[in-house]
Amino acid sequence: MFTMVPFRKREEKPRLFYSPFREMEDMANRMFGDFFQMPDVQKTEAPAMNIYKEEGNIVVEAQLPGFDKNNITVELENDMLTIKGEHKEENVKEEENYYHREFSRSSFSRSVKLPGKLNPEELKAKYADGVLKISIPSAEAVETKKQIVIE
């Protein structure tokens, strides 16, 4: 049986026989669509990262738009780098009656294992234009934990 829908979301295989249950399922999918899926607002997303080697250093770049550098924490323990951040909107007028307002607070935590042996004592971190750039020199194995100050 053919439907009068001008497009389909997914590629379907041709049906060999008519099934009323399949037809009911298709109608329900067209009526409700993505209604029962969670909205993107409630998903927690980790920042996008690039990790590469440059002049003997391991460089990590993370996109953190809208974050204040004082609300970002970077830690290196052995070869595990952890970046944490929290963003709050402080200019909120509580007396207004909102019909729709998305949350103005978000936080994240992301840990990545870095390749090779690293020297945490000479680690540098810089935050500019929404991008956090961390440069870690390679070294012999050192088992230490250090919190990094962002410039």
LINLIN-V740151 format. One record per residue. N is the residue number from 1. RES is the residue in one letter. OMEGA is omega as a letter, one per 40 degrees, with the letter a starting at -180 (999 if undefined). Layout:
BEGIN
[[N,RES,OMEGA] [N,RES,OMEGA]]
END
This chain:
BEGIN
[[1,M,a] [2,F,i] [3,T,a] [4,M,i] [5,V,a] [6,P,i] [7,F,i] [8,R,a] [9,K,a] [10,R,i] [11,E,a] [12,E,i] [13,K,i] [14,P,a] [15,R,a] [16,L,i] [17,F,a] [18,Y,i] [19,S,a] [20,P,i] [21,F,i] [22,R,i] [23,E,i] [24,M,i] [25,E,i] [26,D,i] [27,M,i] [28,A,i] [29,N,i] [30,R,a] [31,M,a] [32,F,i] [33,G,a] [34,D,a] [35,F,a] [36,F,i] [37,Q,i] [38,M,i] [39,P,a] [40,D,a] [41,V,a] [42,Q,i] [43,K,i] [44,T,a] [45,E,i] [46,A,a] [47,P,i] [48,A,a] [49,M,i] [50,N,i] [51,I,a] [52,Y,i] [53,K,a] [54,E,i] [55,E,i] [56,G,i] [57,N,i] [58,I,a] [59,V,i] [60,V,i] [61,E,i] [62,A,i] [63,Q,a] [64,L,a] [65,P,i] [66,G,i] [67,F,i] [68,D,a] [69,K,i] [70,N,i] [71,N,i] [72,I,i] [73,T,i] [74,V,i] [75,E,i] [76,L,i] [77,E,a] [78,N,i] [79,D,a] [80,M,i] [81,L,i] [82,T,i] [83,I,i] [84,K,i] [85,G,i] [86,E,a] [87,H,i] [88,K,i] [89,E,a] [90,E,a] [91,N,a] [92,V,i] [93,K,a] [94,E,a] [95,E,a] [96,E,i] [97,N,a] [98,Y,i] [99,Y,i] [100,H,i] [101,R,i] [102,E,a] [103,F,a] [104,S,i] [105,R,i] [106,S,i] [107,S,i] [108,F,i] [109,S,a] [110,R,i] [111,S,i] [112,V,i] [113,K,a] [114,L,a] [115,P,i] [116,G,i] [117,K,a] [118,L,i] [119,N,a] [120,P,a] [121,E,a] [122,E,a] [123,L,i] [124,K,i] [125,A,i] [126,K,i] [127,Y,i] [128,A,i] [129,D,i] [130,G,i] [131,V,i] [132,L,a] [133,K,a] [134,I,i] [135,S,a] [136,I,i] [137,P,i] [138,S,a] [139,A,i] [140,E,a] [141,A,i] [142,V,a] [143,E,i] [144,T,i] [145,K,a] [146,K,i] [147,Q,a] [148,I,i] [149,V,a] [150,I,a] [151,E,999]]
END
